[in-house]
């Protein structure tokens, strides 16, 4: 993945600019993960658009063309539980797939790969790798 400025878009087809991207070594394969760090400043309208763009990226073939990987996840990191739950609700209106949620305090305490990520629906915890 080439180095880019944070303002760069992934592609013209999917005008999305994630906060970060990583390829993690999972238990069975490489896991492609986009990161969104939420500071509570973006409106639900902005999040609706981001979710739409991520879904388009997943279904259009554009992700595989750019990254040479078949699929990806989106890890949303929040600084408060209230905001995390609000974003889960916003995402859940469009999909229960692709997205994972966590608090920055959990990541600081247990690490990025610990099984403490929530999905848009339910209370089961999982890992992103």
Protein Blocks (a to p, Z undefined) as FASTA:
>chain_A
ZZddfkbcfblklccddfbdcddddfkbccdddddddehlacfklmmmmmmmmmmmmmno
mmmmmnopabdcdddddfbfklmmmmmmmmmmmocghiacddfklmmmnojkbccbccfe
djbdcdfZZ
